[in-house]
Amino acid sequence: MMKRAELLHIPDEIVMNKIYVIRNQKVMLDRDLAELYGVETKVLKQAVKRNLNRFPEDFMFELTEIELNNWRSQFVTSNSDKMGLRYLPFAFTEQGVAMLSSVLNSEKAISVNIQIIRIFTRIRQMLSDNTELRLGIEELRKKTENNTKNIEVVFQYLDELLDKKENEKPRTQIGYKTSKK
């Protein structure tokens, strides 16, 4: 069974290009998921509506007209693409995509679903790694700023000492005087 599922592999780039940020969440739209699963959007939406209790707001939400228009304006869409969006699309979060596997129970849907979840996980890991890297760089920058300030203070003290030395009167030597012959 697993060997057939592995044959249904879709390139990661195709899946990643179908992940959007809407309402500050990484989501996939119903039409893109339907395409990946090899079903009509109408079939996917019907399956979701029959199991609506499995999809709370943090798993899936319907785009508003404004969100749909904003999304459309970000991407150049052809007339055929617009025709596929007569109804407001559903947006599925990572958890919603995982829940879809229980609603759409075909071998292809399960295989594609596993792949999508792995990609979401990889994206989250990359963001986490980048955040750690940014925090490390910020910490180094702060240390460098502190070191720069400390070095400036040291040079300021050195300049003051040099100014003091230049402005001092010559000192008379103390100690034993020896006669010169």
Secondary structure, DSSP 8 states (H G I E B T S, - for coil): -HHHHHHT---HHHHHTTEEEETTEEEEEHHHHHHHHTS-HHHHHHHHHHTGGG--TTTEEE--HHHHHHHHHHS---HHHHHTTSS--EEE-HHHHHHHHHHS--HHHHHHHHHHHHHHHHHHHHHHHHHHHHHHHHHHHHHHHHHHHHHHHHHHHHHHHHHHHHHS------S------
